[in-house]
């Protein structure tokens, strides 16, 4: 297995995967805490069993494939300290790292409580060094208690259904550990990741400057350290900047990204040859030329010795959405986004990617059909997905799982998890928009509830504070409260869709699924309206399934918005739908539903096991025609 975070690595990482068999049991009577299972170990009597991590117990890959509802889960296994004698001598720390655990978890090591986390779609680390004494060579027991309510609708759950059987557009739940778990040795004083405040901003393409803010973790304020940021391109060093930390644990540096001698790249294959890549000696990132600079960040102690080093990448690119001409631009050039709704489920593994390669494969499958990116729907995907999106030039709208009821508890839950998601992914140039909410899920009374409106506004400003460089699609589909993009969902057939897309005022901005496109004024609240010249994007349409094969029965297990008679009919419908959106003349991007079938929702262009339902080349011809028409 490759390192789980290839976007942020140390030259020789010391890590060990904990994926594989764990002891597991349900705790339906919630007695594990009072019986001190974390201290004594999970009881050996049934129903203790074995689960394969990182797969949810509801999936075949877990080895259990149990569909019953269970709220409290316990995991247990033994671990050993992976730090070398040299690492122990210099005081390196031992981290227990989780890709994602749905939804709340508490962790003990050797019966010692080491921490907890709430939020089912974002990563977290626990420093377990003090719970693993260096003079104790016996393996330690790691015990994890997870709570994931099957029915609490204020808990962000995305497409995970809260009923006994998945139906419609909702799918089988994924409780507990569902992304990788690993141990890692890191320096005591070290460079922090993006979640800890290291941010690389490459939107200054005119000045050719990378704005690097580097966070340092574990430093005592009196300890003098310096940070260096070095950049390279195609194996050639570009520049470096070095600065000392003052009283803060962060330092900001401006790094010159101009390549002084372009002749050194003559004859190089790949994006560096492509037209449009270079601007005044700066290599730009765009879908047609996804050029990434190599970035090495080093931390020096007072003696000038390197105490930590990480390697990552940065893309120089700027997104414009405020030009007032209704376009979405990358590096100043209009970009008609041909996106696909990608929900990230697999037949045997649910939300969990079956492999790192599977994430790259999904991007390549979408690109093979002519899609230039995806709306990663109701999911914070494994970081490996964004690693490949950066390298393949695949545009991504960042999203998160929503809840279905509004409450003060939900507000606290959402704010924390959304902040962590944005911080995790902020350095990926492939992400070009943030979408915190979808179709008023969790906000059933936006029409007349000012508190619900204010929370959406607060999330808009909170996101802008974290990242002012990307547009925010506040409430995708309808009932916009405060947004940079006017997005609408329309699953009507092509005739109705064409009429709507040709009429901005009554068609696109008219009600959708009995919802206003923008919230009206109410109780002293001014409401909202479309900003003239703001980008207008059809962010969901299509959803066409194919009539089940002869001998099978159509119904809830063969769900789609409209139905084609066969693959040829699907292609014909697809072409009419796509051209209805683009020929309307008001829309500068679209998101087709969806990439592949998922469980009973069989309206994908690929089957659930990623087989073509229609020829990819013919879909690409349609999408290419849409691009040409817009251009």
SVG drawing of the C-alpha trace seen along z (x, -y; Angstrom):
<svg xmlns="http://www.w3.org/2000/svg" viewBox="-44 -45 69 61">
<polyline fill="none" stroke="black" stroke-width="0.4" points="0.0,0.0 1.2,-3.5 1.3,-6.3 -2.3,-7.5 -1.5,-11.3 0.7,-11.5 0.0,-15.2 2.1,-15.9 5.0,-13.6 8.3,-13.5 11.2,-12.2 11.4,-8.9 8.2,-8.6 8.1,-6.2 4.6,-4.8 2.7,-1.5 -0.8,-0.8 -3.3,0.5 -5.8,1.6 -6.8,5.2 -8.4,7.4 -9.6,5.8 -11.6,7.4 -15.1,5.9 -18.5,5.9 -21.8,4.1 -22.8,2.6 -26.5,2.2 -27.1,1.9 -24.3,-0.7 -22.6,1.1 -19.0,1.0 -18.2,-2.2 -19.7,-1.1 -18.0,2.3 -14.7,0.7 -14.0,2.5 -11.3,-0.1 -9.3,1.0 -10.0,4.8 -10.4,5.5 -13.5,6.4 -15.3,9.4 -14.3,12.6 -17.8,14.0 -20.2,13.6 -21.1,11.3 -17.4,10.3 -16.1,10.9 -13.5,9.8 -13.9,6.9 -11.7,5.8 -10.7,2.1 -11.3,-0.3 -14.6,1.0 -18.0,0.3 -19.7,3.2 -22.6,2.8 -20.3,3.7 -19.2,7.0 -15.5,6.0 -15.7,5.7 -16.3,9.4 -19.6,8.8 -22.1,7.2 -24.7,6.7 -27.6,4.4 -29.2,4.2 -29.1,0.8 -26.4,0.6 -25.5,-2.7 -22.5,-1.8 -19.5,0.0 -16.2,1.1 -12.9,1.9 -9.7,3.3 -6.3,4.5 -2.6,4.5 0.0,2.1 3.8,1.7 5.9,-1.4 7.3,-1.9 9.9,-4.6 13.5,-3.7 16.1,-4.2 17.3,-7.3 13.8,-8.8 13.2,-7.9 16.4,-9.6 15.6,-12.9 12.0,-12.9 9.9,-12.0 6.2,-11.7 4.0,-8.7 0.7,-9.7 -2.4,-7.5 -4.0,-8.8 -7.5,-8.3 -8.8,-9.1 -12.4,-9.2 -14.6,-7.6 -18.4,-8.1 -19.5,-9.7 -18.1,-10.2 -15.3,-8.2 -13.2,-7.9 -9.8,-6.2 -7.8,-4.5 -4.3,-3.0 -3.3,-0.4 -6.4,-1.5 -5.2,-5.2 -7.7,-7.6 -5.9,-9.5 -8.6,-11.6 -11.8,-11.8 -13.2,-13.3 -16.6,-14.2 -17.3,-14.4 -17.7,-11.5 -16.0,-12.7 -12.7,-14.4 -9.4,-13.1 -7.9,-13.5 -4.6,-12.6 -4.0,-11.6 -0.6,-11.9 -0.3,-8.6 3.4,-8.9 2.8,-9.2 0.6,-6.1 3.3,-4.0 6.3,-4.1 9.6,-3.7 10.8,-1.2 7.8,1.1 8.3,3.3 5.0,5.2 2.3,4.4 -0.3,2.1 -4.1,2.5 -5.9,-0.2 -9.6,-0.4 -12.0,-2.6 -15.6,-3.3 -17.8,-4.7 -21.2,-6.2 -23.1,-6.6 -26.8,-7.2 -28.9,-5.4 -31.8,-7.9 -30.6,-11.2 -31.4,-13.6 -29.4,-16.5 -26.2,-14.4 -24.5,-15.1 -25.0,-11.9 -25.1,-12.8 -26.6,-10.0 -26.6,-7.5 -30.2,-6.5 -31.8,-6.5 -34.5,-3.9 -34.2,-0.1 -33.8,0.3 -32.1,-2.1 -34.4,-3.7 -34.6,-6.4 -31.5,-8.6 -30.3,-7.4 -27.9,-4.5 -26.8,-2.0 -25.1,-3.6 -21.4,-3.4 -20.8,-3.4 -17.5,-3.5 -14.0,-3.4 -14.3,-3.9 -11.0,-5.4 -7.5,-4.2 -5.9,-4.0 -2.1,-4.2 0.7,-4.9 3.3,-7.5 6.5,-8.8 7.0,-12.6 9.5,-15.1 8.5,-16.7 8.9,-20.1 7.5,-19.8 5.9,-21.4 2.1,-21.4 -0.2,-20.2 -3.0,-22.3 -5.3,-21.3 -2.8,-22.9 -2.5,-26.1 0.0,-25.5 -1.6,-27.2 -0.1,-27.6 -1.9,-30.2 -1.0,-30.4 -3.6,-32.9 -1.0,-35.7 -0.3,-34.7 0.4,-38.2 3.0,-38.8 4.3,-35.3 4.3,-34.8 3.3,-31.8 2.0,-33.0 3.1,-30.4 2.0,-30.4 3.8,-27.7 2.6,-26.4 5.0,-24.9 3.8,-22.4 5.3,-21.5 7.7,-24.5 8.3,-26.2 8.2,-29.9 11.8,-30.5 13.1,-27.9 14.5,-29.6 13.6,-28.0 13.7,-29.0 11.5,-27.9 12.6,-27.5 10.3,-27.1 11.9,-25.9 10.2,-25.4 11.1,-23.4 9.6,-22.5 10.4,-19.4 13.3,-18.6 14.8,-22.0 15.1,-24.3 13.2,-27.6 13.7,-29.6 13.7,-29.5 12.9,-31.8 13.9,-31.4 12.6,-33.3 12.7,-33.0 9.6,-32.4 8.9,-35.1 6.4,-34.8 3.9,-33.1 3.7,-29.5 3.2,-30.6 5.3,-32.5 4.4,-33.9 6.7,-33.9 6.3,-35.1 8.1,-32.8 9.1,-33.9 7.7,-31.3 9.3,-32.8 11.5,-30.4 14.6,-32.3 15.7,-30.2 12.9,-28.7 15.3,-27.0 16.0,-24.4 12.5,-23.0 12.9,-22.8 12.1,-19.3 10.5,-18.3 7.3,-16.3 4.1,-16.9 2.3,-20.0 5.4,-22.2 5.2,-22.0 1.5,-23.0 0.3,-26.3 -1.0,-28.5 1.1,-27.0 3.5,-29.9 2.8,-33.5 5.8,-35.7 7.9,-32.8 5.4,-31.4 3.9,-27.9 0.2,-28.0 -2.2,-25.2 -5.3,-24.6 -7.2,-21.6 -5.4,-21.7 -2.0,-21.9 -2.1,-20.8 1.4,-22.0 2.4,-21.6 5.5,-23.1 7.3,-20.9 7.4,-22.5 9.8,-21.5 9.4,-23.0 12.2,-22.7 12.5,-23.5 15.8,-24.4 16.8,-24.6 19.0,-27.3 22.2,-25.5 21.0,-25.5 20.3,-21.7 17.2,-20.4 14.8,-19.0 11.9,-18.4 11.2,-18.4 8.0,-17.8 7.4,-17.6 4.2,-18.8 3.0,-20.6 1.4,-23.9 -0.5,-25.1 -0.3,-28.7 -3.9,-29.5 -6.5,-32.1 -10.3,-31.7 -12.5,-34.7 -16.2,-34.8 -16.9,-38.5 -16.1,-39.8 -19.8,-40.7 -20.2,-39.0 -21.6,-35.7 -18.5,-33.7 -16.4,-31.5 -12.7,-32.0 -9.5,-30.2 -6.4,-32.3 -8.5,-34.9 -9.9,-32.6 -13.6,-31.6 -14.1,-28.0 -17.3,-26.2 -17.4,-23.5 -18.6,-20.1 -18.9,-18.3 -20.4,-15.0 -22.1,-14.3 -19.7,-11.8 -20.9,-10.4 -18.0,-8.0 -19.6,-4.7 -18.5,-1.2 -20.4,2.2 -18.4,4.1 -16.9,1.2 -19.6,-1.5 -18.1,-4.9 -14.6,-3.4 -12.5,-3.4 -11.5,0.3 -7.9,-1.0 -6.0,-4.1 -6.0,-3.2 -9.8,-3.1 -9.8,-6.9 -7.6,-7.6 -9.7,-5.3 -13.0,-7.2 -11.3,-10.4 -10.1,-8.8 -13.5,-7.2 -15.1,-10.7 -12.5,-12.3 -12.9,-9.5 -16.5,-10.6 -15.4,-14.3 -16.1,-15.6 -13.7,-18.2 -14.4,-17.7 -16.9,-16.6 -19.1,-17.8 -18.0,-15.4 -21.5,-15.1 -22.3,-14.9 -18.9,-13.5 -15.4,-14.6 -13.4,-12.2 -10.2,-10.4 -7.3,-12.9 -5.8,-10.6 -8.7,-11.6 -7.6,-15.2 -3.9,-14.2 -4.8,-12.7 -7.3,-15.5 -4.4,-18.0 -2.2,-16.0 -4.8,-15.1 -6.3,-18.6 -9.7,-17.5 -11.9,-20.2 -13.6,-19.5 -16.3,-21.2 -15.7,-20.5 -18.7,-19.5 -19.7,-17.7 -22.4,-15.5 -25.5,-17.4 -28.0,-16.6 -31.8,-16.7 -33.1,-18.6 -32.0,-21.9 -31.0,-22.5 -28.4,-24.2 -26.6,-20.9 -26.6,-20.6 -25.1,-24.1 -22.2,-23.2 -21.7,-19.9 -21.7,-21.3 -19.4,-24.3 -16.7,-22.1 -16.7,-19.5 -17.0,-22.0 -14.1,-24.0 -12.0,-20.8 -12.9,-19.8 -12.0,-23.2 -8.7,-23.3 -7.8,-19.7 -8.3,-20.4 -7.5,-24.1 -4.1,-23.6 -5.4,-21.6 -5.6,-23.7 -8.2,-21.2 -10.8,-22.5 -12.5,-25.4 -15.6,-26.0 -17.0,-25.2 -20.6,-23.8 -21.5,-23.6 -25.2,-22.9 -27.5,-21.1 -31.1,-21.7 -31.9,-23.1 -31.2,-19.7 -31.3,-20.4 -33.0,-23.8 -36.6,-23.0 -37.9,-26.5 -35.7,-28.9 -38.7,-30.5 -39.6,-32.0 -36.9,-31.1 -34.3,-33.8 -32.2,-31.7 -31.7,-29.1 -30.9,-31.8 -28.4,-33.3 -26.5,-30.1 -26.1,-29.7 -24.8,-33.3 -22.4,-32.7 -21.0,-29.6 -20.5,-31.7 -18.5,-34.3 -16.7,-31.6 -15.6,-29.9 -14.6,-33.3 -12.4,-33.9 -10.7,-30.5 -10.4,-30.9 -11.2,-34.1 -9.8,-32.6 -12.7,-30.4 -16.4,-31.0 -19.0,-29.6 -22.1,-27.9 -24.1,-28.3 -27.1,-26.1 -26.8,-24.2 -30.0,-24.0 -32.4,-26.6 -33.2,-28.8 -29.9,-30.7 -29.3,-32.9 -25.8,-34.4 -23.9,-33.0 -21.2,-33.7 -22.8,-31.3 -26.4,-31.0 -26.9,-27.2 -30.1,-25.5 -31.3,-21.8 -33.7,-20.8 -34.5,-17.1 -37.2,-17.8 -37.0,-16.2 -35.2,-18.0 -38.2,-20.0 -39.0,-21.6 -35.3,-22.0 -34.6,-23.8 -37.5,-26.2 -36.3,-26.9 -32.6,-27.4 -33.5,-29.9 -35.4,-32.2 -33.2,-33.6 -35.9,-35.4 -38.8,-33.0 -37.1,-29.8 -33.8,-29.6 -34.7,-32.0 -38.2,-30.7 -39.2,-28.2 -37.5,-24.8 -39.2,-21.7 -41.7,-24.1 -38.8,-26.1 -37.9,-29.7 -34.4,-30.1 -33.6,-32.9 -35.1,-33.3 -37.7,-36.1 -37.8,-38.9 -39.5,-38.0 -39.8,-39.4 -37.3,-42.3 -34.9,-40.0 -34.0,-41.4 -33.9,-38.1 -31.7,-37.5 -31.7,-37.7 -29.5,-36.8 -26.6,-39.2 -26.6,-40.3 -23.5,-39.0 -22.9,-36.3 -22.1,-32.8 -25.2,-30.7 -24.6,-26.9 -27.0,-24.0 -25.5,-22.0 -27.8,-18.9 -29.8,-17.6 -30.2,-14.4 -30.5,-11.3 -31.7,-9.0 -31.9,-5.3 -32.5,-2.5 -35.6,-0.3 -34.7,3.0 -33.8,5.9 -36.5,8.3 -37.6,10.6 -37.0,8.0 -39.4,5.7 -39.0,1.9 -39.5,0.2 -37.8,-1.4 -34.7,0.9 -34.3,-0.6 -34.6,-4.3 -34.0,-7.3 -35.5,-10.7 -36.5,-9.7 -36.2,-6.4 -34.7,-5.5 -35.7,-2.4 -32.2,-1.3 -28.5,-2.6 -29.2,-4.3 -32.2,-6.1 -30.1,-7.1 -27.4,-8.7 -30.1,-10.6 -31.7,-11.9 -28.3,-12.8 -27.5,-14.9 -30.8,-16.7 -30.4,-17.4 -26.9,-18.7 -27.6,-20.9 -30.7,-22.2 -28.6,-23.6 -25.8,-25.1 -28.0,-26.5 -30.1,-28.4 -27.3,-31.0 -27.4,-31.9 -25.5,-29.0 -21.7,-28.8 -21.4,-25.3 -23.3,-22.1 -23.2,-19.0 -24.8,-15.8 -26.3,-13.2 -24.4,-10.9 -21.1,-9.1 -22.2,-5.6 -25.1,-3.6 -25.3,-3.3 -27.3,-0.6 -31.0,-1.1 -30.2,-4.5 -29.3,-3.3 -29.1,-6.5 -25.3,-6.5 -23.4,-6.5 -21.4,-3.6 -22.8,-0.6 -22.0,-0.3 -19.0,1.9 -17.7,-0.8 -18.7,0.8 -19.8,-1.3 -23.6,-1.5 -23.1,-3.6 -19.8,-4.0 -17.6,-6.5 -16.3,-7.9 -19.9,-8.8 -20.6,-10.6 -17.3,-12.5 -18.5,-13.6 -21.6,-15.1 -19.6,-16.9 -17.0,-18.2 -19.8,-19.6 -21.2,-21.5 -17.8,-23.0 -17.4,-24.1 -20.9,-25.6 -20.1,-27.7 -16.7,-28.7"/>
</svg>
